[in-house]
Amino acid sequence: MRRQKESEKGKPHLIYAYGTLKQGFPNHGLMQELISKDDAVLLGSYLTEQPYPLVCGPHGIPYLIKLPGSGHRVKGELYAVSDDAVVGLDEFEGLSDGYYERLPMVAEEEGGGGRVVAEAYWGHRRFGEVLWQMKGEVGLREYGEDEAREYVRKEDRPGGKNTILDIVR
């Protein structure tokens, strides 16, 4: 079991970021803001212990899908975050709107380091498996620059029926 460092004190939640919140990606500014307020600390690069599907839905939005054994071991970043940070991340990820679910998973430090139980924002179970099937059951090992070019920020998305929930109903 990994030991908590001084910089992680007061940050009881481990959050696994695999998409737009990672360093260098469109929504990392939110993580930078949390880090600047001492509500988050980056712990490093991690992989999911088990293979999972990672796909992009409408507007280039990445979704990790809770279907263990399908897809690939997915590369992401691990953050220790405060209670306040989790509230903000839950809001950002649209938990109350049913876009994502924050659920546990096991991550392994890249390069074969320690394993941790963390939480990730999974594509909601109402559409996750359907989206995986719509993508031909072909997923990504990592959300990268090519996928990020397809991403449309929330404020730039057109109105109407354009969310994953509208597509799979």
Secondary structure, DSSP 4 states (H G I P E B T S, - for coil): -PPPPGGGTT--EEEEE-STTSTTSTTHHHHHHHHHTTSEEEEEEEEESS-B-EEE-GGG-EEE---TTSSBPPEEEEEEE-HHHHHHHHHHTTGGGTSEEEEEEEEEETTT--EEEEEEEEEPTTTHHHHHHHTTT---SS--HHHHHT---GGGS-SSS-SHHHHH-
